[in-house]
Amino acid sequence: MFSEGGVEVQFQYKKPLEYCVAIPVLHISQTIKTRPKNIVVKFVTRYGVDAHQTMADAGFALELLHFGPIGAGANVVSYGKLKTVTMDYVEATSVNQILIMVTPGNEVTVRLIDFDWARKDGKVVYPVSISPRIKWPTRVAGLMPIEKQMSRVTFITRL
């Protein structure tokens, strides 16, 4: 359940999206209401809400519907730091390792869906363990500050 415009919205999980090891909890879900709609629900312990909203406003990310604790109300079990991100859903042909959704059709549309590590330049560090399957730039390593320039290099080389 999440709140949208002050109204509680219930949903049910339909199926996991194609995902990489870094995000094992990204699901297509459907709202339970008069006119159900598909949404994307993601579980996170950190999230760059400002970055997501900025990119969504510019048309580069899915619309952010909700970010906050799991569930609501006095009798809800606490999940500690775990929170949910709820986004609009678009039909996608793939969700790849850099976590973008590519929509089908004559005109390719790309939507970013991963803002877990998005913060101001140098204000967040890489996780302790980063994938050894990826050829990272030399200044990228576990617990090193995430810098805008290195993120650009990594993103462009992985496209």
Secondary structure as UniProt FT lines:
FT   STRAND          2..4
FT   TURN            5..6
FT   STRAND          7..9
FT   STRAND          11..16
FT   TURN            21..22
FT   STRAND          26..31
FT   STRAND          38..44
FT   HELIX           49..57
FT   TURN            58..59
FT   STRAND          64..69
FT   TURN            74..75
FT   TURN            80..81
FT   STRAND          83..88
FT   STRAND          94..95
FT   TURN            97..98
FT   STRAND          100..103
FT   STRAND          109..112
FT   TURN            116..117
FT   TURN            121..122
FT   TURN            132..133
FT   TURN            138..139
FT   TURN            142..143
FT   HELIX           148..158
//
